[in-house]
């Protein structure tokens, strides 16, 4: 195999020149070693040949020196090329080692990824196993709780492999459970809850059916007394609007309105429970329920007849004068006092605009003007809704008896609906309290089972203040009667 095959062309040429110069130098040295024949004396042609030989020798020496210099240059160049080749070979080796290291690192990364994938699969399998075991554990806890409640585990024999501490702890837990059950049975909560539910249902039926035949609220002598009573929220706007809608001929003077005596409710509130016959139907029913007695719809909610008192008839002249004055005052008030007078003035509408001929700035300005107009209209509506119309009590005193009866009926219906709503709310509150107590008992049982089985399931629970729990428990189903 030729060693100069992979070498560059410059190196081959250098080697050829070096070999040629070496052969020339060997030939010159051989000529120098060979003895020259002695010159013949007195021969001019020999002298001429000797001078020519000397010239030729000098030329050869000069050529030899040039060749030696060329050999030195080529040798130096050869050493440089050899160093470059060695450096390249070293770089090639480093590159090969780096490529091998990269391949090994990539292979290790692939193996690491495969291991991570396998670990993830194993983790998913473990999570599935944990979920299945948790479900199974919950089922076992429910079965164990059921067996404890039914007493099926009392005849079972304990195996000798169970530690004594576990047996003692289970015995202690069973004793505590029996004590709690005895306390629960002694409290008779089921009977109490059923009795409370029956009383609530009876109360709801009484409120639904009894108020229809119950006592009607006492009629005050005038509409002013009725609206100014502390137990009724007066609505002056509706009263004024209804009075203004009626014709002036139907308005009666104050002297002609039927005067009805007003019952004093303060006496019924301050009277004892034994005097329930004189109290109203609702107060009597409340007193009997608080005393633990039964409720009779016929006796407690009997409709009381109210005998109106007839005032003495005034003289005819005085009646005519008062009627004339009241009618004139009503006409003047109705002509002056209208709902529109209490509303703010209507703002001016924005001018129309030609959409085809208007520019962008004009359109933007028109949109802004209309937005401002809409906001002014909304503000006007809000101010009109919140405006309070002053009440003319003299005009309300002359309202007809039909309007007064209608207001009394509406007030009675409102109280009836409020009573029904309060009863429904109390029933729902009682149901929610029972559900809450049941859930708390279940949670305590589950935690006890967890402690028995050595589990420690962390839960993020909201801490409820004891004060709030006490306040909620203090609100009983009789709270709406207070």
Secondary structure, DSSP 8 states (H G I E B T S, - for coil): --TTSSS-HHHHHHHHHHHHHHHHHHHHHHHHHS------TT-HHHHHHHHHHHHHHHHHHHHHHHHHHHHHHHHHHHHHHHHHHHHHHHHHHHHHHHHHHHHHHHHHHHHHHHHHHHHHHHHHHHHHHHHHHHHHHHHHHHHHHHHHHHTTTTT----TTS-HHHHHHHHHHHHHHHHHHHHHHHHTHHHHHHHHHHHHHHHHHHHHHHTTSS------SSHHHHHTSTTS---HHHHHHHHHHS-GGG---GGGS-B-----HHHHHHS-GGGTTTS-HHHHHHHHHHHT----HHHHT-------B------HHHHHHHHHHHHHHHHHHHHH--GGGGS-----------TTT--HHHHHHHHHHHHHHHHHHHHHHHHHHH------HHHHHT--HHHHHHHHHHHHHHHHHHHHHHHHHHHHHHHHHHHHHHHHHHHHHHHHHHHHHT-----------HHHHHHHHH--TTGGG-
